[in-house]
Amino acid sequence: MIILAIESSCDETAAAVMENDERLLSNVVNSQIDLHGKYGGVVPELASRKHLEDIYPVVDRALIEAGITLDLVDGLAVTQGPGLIGSLLVGLSFVKALSLVKRIPYVGVDHMAGHLFSVFLGQQKPSFPYIALVASGGHSSLFHVKDHFNYTLVGRTRDDAAGEAFDKVAKILGLPYPGGPIISQLSQQGDKDAIAFPRSWLAPDSLDFSFSGLKTSVANYVRQNHHPDITADICASFQEAVVDVLAGKAIRAAKKFLVKNIVIAGGVAANPRLRQVVTDRGEKEGFDIFMPDTAFCTDNAAMIALAGYYRFQQASTLELDMDVYSRSSLFAAG
């Protein structure tokens, strides 16, 4: 089965072509970072307009790189939510038009489900069940994943997600958007133990996350002590606080649900320090750790194609009157 997938939930216009769930034929991502960077974050209206400009050439390139035409596509997959409504509508409307004109069935994919299964795009694949930490700009969530069709939310962010905290702290420090890569880079020059920023563990058995207090602590510290020479130490100490909680909660969840395998996914999973800490702690405590290649951590259509393939196995194709949604349906459970 040849699947053409489209992802347009936020500020990346992406398309991918996959054969079944085994062979990725192409994966094209067009980022809008340069467009939104000067505003310090994503501007929804600008994002939607940019998707309109880019979606056809991105899809065309994905087909060319895959060496196929639309006539060989058996199914379409598109991110239905969550995300920016205007951006999602561009992708869904494009897929609906293709489906209607070329008579190709299509499925809607939850963006979070894409991240949950992005690890299967790599060579090392976990067995079920596993605990999945999905950490990105909009979400810091833990899922108990039993199989491709059965997964339950067991922990979520109560305020700022990890990626959002990175962006806000970068802004406090006068660093460019997005904050994750630049803070990670500067952290390599700093001392992670220089500043004792707080860790929000919440209740002893809680699997939820809260990073707003950490962000406020950084803001207060900068207001009282900031000097350019200590920016690297601030970045390293802040990053360590985030990583400590993310890794700790993932391992706590694995122990609670008696699961051996832990998956780390989402944009923040590209952070080298998080990957190192989760791997070291996991192996020390007897867990097997799995992470997607960094190219599949940030938003991409390859993970949507893979999740779409699983949806087709359920025969859950959509009707032309189906709409997008801003909040993940996965958060209704758990």
C-alpha positions, 0 to 999 in steps of 0.5 A, spaced: 500 500 500 502 506 497 500 512 502 501 519 501 501 523 507 501 531 509 502 534 515 501 542 516 499 542 524 503 548 525 509 551 522 512 546 517 509 544 511 511 536 510 509 531 505 511 523 505 510 517 501 511 510 504 510 503 502 506 499 507 509 501 514 516 498 512 519 503 506 519 510 507 520 513 499 520 520 501 520 525 506 520 533 505 519 538 510 519 545 509 520 549 515 517 556 517 522 558 522 525 564 518 518 567 517 516 567 524 523 568 528 522 575 528 516 575 531 519 570 537 513 565 535 508 562 530 503 567 528 497 563 526 495 567 520 502 567 517 503 560 518 496 558 514 498 563 508 505 560 508 502 553 508 497 555 502 503 557 498 508 551 500 503 545 500 503 544 492 510 544 491 512 540 497 507 534 495 510 535 488 517 534 491 515 528 495 512 524 489 518 526 485 523 523 490 519 517 491 519 516 484 511 515 483 505 519 480 498 520 484 496 514 480 500 509 484 497 512 491 493 507 494 491 512 500 492 519 503 493 521 510 493 527 513 494 531 520 487 532 523 489 535 529 491 538 534 494 544 532 493 551 529 486 550 525 487 555 519 494 551 518 490 544 519 485 546 514 490 547 509 492 540 509 485 537 510 482 541 504 488 539 500 487 532 501 479 532 500 480 535 493 485 530 491 481 524 494 475 527 490 478 528 484 483 522 484 478 517 488 483 515 493 481 514 500 483 518 506 484 518 513 485 523 518 491 522 523 492 525 530 498 528 530 500 525 537 499 518 535 504 520 529 509 522 535 507 515 539 509 511 533 515 515 530 520 510 533 518 505 528 521 509 523 528 507 525 531 500 525 530 499 533 523 498 534 520 497 541 515 491 543 509 492 546 507 495 551 511 501 552 511 508 556 511 514 551 514 521 553 511 526 548 515 532 549 514 538 544 512 545 544 505 544 545 505 538 549 509 534 555 505 527 555 506 520 558 502 515 554 501 507 556 501 504 549 499 497 549 499 496 541 498 500 535 490 501 536 490 502 544 494 507 548 492 511 554 494 518 556 497 517 563 500 524 564 500 531 561 502 538 562 498 542 567 501 549 564 507 550 560 510 544 556 517 543 556 518 546 549 514 552 550 518 553 556 525 553 552 522 558 548 520 562 553 526 562 557 530 563 550 526 570 550 527 572 557 535 571 555 534 575 549 535 569 544 532 567 538 526 563 536 526 557 537 529 556 544 530 549 544 536 548 539 540 555 541 539 553 549 542 546 548 547 549 544 549 554 549 548 549 555 554 545 552 559 551 554 555 552 561 555 549 568 549 545 569 550 545 577 551 552 577 544 554 579 539 550 583 533 551 579 527 548 582 524 541 579 516 541 580 515 533 581 507 535 584 505 529 588 509 523 590 505 519 585 504 524 579 505 523 572 503 530 570 508 536 568 509 543 570 514 548 568 511 554 569 514 555 576 521 553 573 520 559 567 518 564 573 524 562 577 529 563 571 525 570 570 527 572 577 534 570 577 535 573 570 532 580 573 536 579 579 543 577 577 543 577 569 550 578 566 552 576 559 557 572 562 553 567 565 548 566 560 551 559 558 550 557 566 543 559 566 541 555 559 545 549 562 542 549 569 535 550 566 535 545 561 538 540 566 531 542 571 527 540 565 531 534 563 531 531 570 523 532 570 522 529 564 526 523 565 524 522 572 517 522 570 518 517 564 521 512 569 516 513 574 511 511 569 514 505 567 515 502 574 508 504 575 505 500 569 510 495 570 513 496 563 520 495 560 520 499 554 520 507 554 520 511 548 522 518 548 518 522 542 516 529 540 521 535 538 524 536 545 526 528 544 531 531 539 535 535 545 542 531 546 542 532 553 535 529 554 537 523 550 543 522 554 540 522 561 534 518 559 538 513 556 543 513 562 538 512 567 534 507 563 539 502 562 541 503 570 534 501 572 533 496 567 529 499 562 530 499 554 530 506 551 528 507 544 528 514 540 526 516 533 532 519 529 532 526 530 529 528 523 523 524 526 522 528 532 520 534 530 514 535 525 514 531 519 509 527 514 513 520 515 510 519 522 503 521 519 504 516 513 506 511 518 500 512 523 495 513 517 497 506 515 495 503 522 488 507 521 487 504 514 488 497 517 482 499 521 478 501 515 477 508 518 476 512 512 473 519 513 467 522 509 468 529 506 464 533 511 470 531 516 473 537 520 479 539 523 480 539 531 485 544 535 485 539 541 487 532 541 482 526 542 487 522 545 487 527 551 480 525 553 482 518 556 486 516 562 
